[in-house]
Amino acid sequence: MKILALDTTRKVSTVSLWDTETDSYTTKSYEERNNEGLLPMISGLLEESGYALTAIDRLGVCIGPGSFTGLRIGVTTMKSFAQMLGIPVFGIGLFEAMKEAAKEEGTPLLDARGGRVYYDDQGQAKIAQFSDLNLEKPILFSNDPYTEKIKEAIVLDDSPLSEIIAQRTAQKDGDGDWRSVFPEYVGVSQAERNRKKDA
């Protein structure tokens, strides 16, 4: 089985192709949070791996939480591929992937800007001011601005989560109907906050 997996939740977007028969990965990244480099990144990965898009058996996409724009673009792109190719697509939560990467118990946490963080509350993504939280053993990325402020933490390196998203996608049951995959938005977007300030 060949699985194409995408993560656009953070500043660096990553895409991975996992060939389960050979257990080989091809991964590419793009360091801008917009849609201009996304399709060229996917096209470049397919060319490098030697597979056409029509060779893909299953799609996986990170549904968040994370960048509002990144989530919308990433999910829409993979749902469009699924509809066009007639193949299943599965949404994988960012915190689910972070827990898998950590390989130990902890509470995933992600910078949400403005002193706020997304965090996992018993399987539900929430947002709060970092100063209001007292999380036991948080899981966060090494480039997260809160890394230096937390003494006891599980710090993940910046390796792409798209490979883990591909693995989780392979484990999913169900028909993977593209109509059932949606971004996991938490809170309101920066644009919405700006509008409220100007009102």
N, C-alpha and C positions, 0 to 999 in steps of 0.2 A: 504494500500500500504506500502511496505517495501523498504526503500531507503538507499543505502550504499553510503556514501560520504567521500571523501579523500582530505586532504590538505597536500602537501609536499613542499610548497613554502618556508618554514622557517626552522630553525634549528630543531625545534620540529615538527615532522610530526604527524598528528592526523587523525583518522578514526572514523566515527560515523554511527550507524545504527538507523534510525528513523522509528518506526512503527506508521504510521499515524492514524491507527484505535484506538490505545491505547494512542497515543501521548507520547510514551516513547522512551527515547534515551539510547543507550549503546555507550560509547566512550572510545577509548584507544589512547595512545600517545607513540611515540618512539623518543628519544632524540639524534638521529644521522642522518646526512644528507647523507645517502647512502641506497643501496637497500637491505642490509643484514637483517635488521629487519622489512622490510615492510610487506612481506607476512606472517611471524609469527604474526605480530601485527593484521593483518586482520583476520587471522585464529583464534587467541585468542579472538577477538571481537565476531566472529560468534559463537564460542563455548560458550562464556559467555552469549550471547543473546539467545542461544537455537535454532538458525536458521541455516540451511544449505545455502551455496551460491546460490543454485538453488531456494531458497525461495525469493530471491531479485527480486523486480519488476522494479527497476529503479536505475541507477548509476549517481553519480555526482562527478566531480573532479575539483579542483581549477586549473585554467590554467595560473595563474600568474598575474603580474610579480613576480619574486623571483629567488630562486636558479636554475641555469640552469640544474644541475644534478637532483635536486629534481623534477623539473617540468617534465623533460623527463621521469623519472622513474614512477612518479605518473600517468601521462597521458597515458603512454604506458600500465601500469598495468590495468587501468580501461577500456581502449579500448579493451584490450585482453579479459577481463571478458565479456564485452558487446558482442563481436564477438562470444565468446565461448557459452554464454548463450542465445544469440538471444534476448537481452533486450536493451532498450534505454540507452544511456549515454549522459550527458549534461555537457558542460564546463562552469564553473562559474568563473568570474574574481575575483581576490583577492580584488581589490578596491571596486567592487560591494558588496562583503561580508563585508568589513570594514565599508562602508557607512551604511549598514543595522545594523551592530553592534553598530555604533555610535548613531543612531536614531536622528541625527540632521545634518544640513548642514556643510560641511567642505571639505577639500582637503586631501584625503588619501596620505600617505607618508610612504616609507619603506626603511630602510638602505640597500644600495647596495655596501657597503664597499669602502675603499679608498677615503673617503670624499664625496662619491656620494650617491644619493638617487633616488629611483623610486618615481614618483609622478603622480597624475592624472591631466591631462590637458584637461578639457572638455570631459571627457569620453575616452581619449586616454592615455595609459601609456607611460611615457617618463622618461628619466634618465638625471641627471644634477649634477653638483657639489652643495653640500648643501649651500656653501657660496654664490652661484650665485642666490639663490632663495629667494623670499620674499613672502611666502605663507600666505594667510589669513586663520586663524583657521585650521591648519593642523590636520589630524586624524592620530595617530600613536600608536604603542604598548608601553606598560609601560616599556618593556625591551629594547626599541630602544635607542641607544646611544645619539640620538638627543633630547630625552625627556627633559633633563635638560637645553638644550640650547634654548628652545622655551618657551616664557612666556605664550602666549595665544594658547592653544592647547586642543584638545579632546583626552584624553589618554585612550586607550582601555586596559583592563586587559588581562592576558594571557590565558583566557578561549578559548577553541578550536573553530576555525571558521568552522570546519567540520560540526557542527550542523546547522549553518546558511546556509552552502552550501547545506545541505540536504533539508532545507526549500525552498531555491531558486530553487533547482532541481524539487521539487514538483510543482512549479508554471510555469515551462517551457512548452511551446507548441512545437509541431513538433514531428517528428519521432525519434529524438535522434540518428541519424545514427552515428556510431563510426567513419566513414570516415571523418566526418565534425568537429571533435574535435582535436585541436592542441594547444600546449603550446604557451603562449604569451611571447616570448623572447624579451627583450628590451636591446639594446646595444650589447656588445660582452662578451663572457665568460672570466673568469680569465685566463684560459689556453690560449685563443687567445691573451689576453693582454700580457701574459708572452712571447709568441712566437714573438710578435711584438717587445718587448724589446730586445730579444736575436738576432733579425735579423740585 
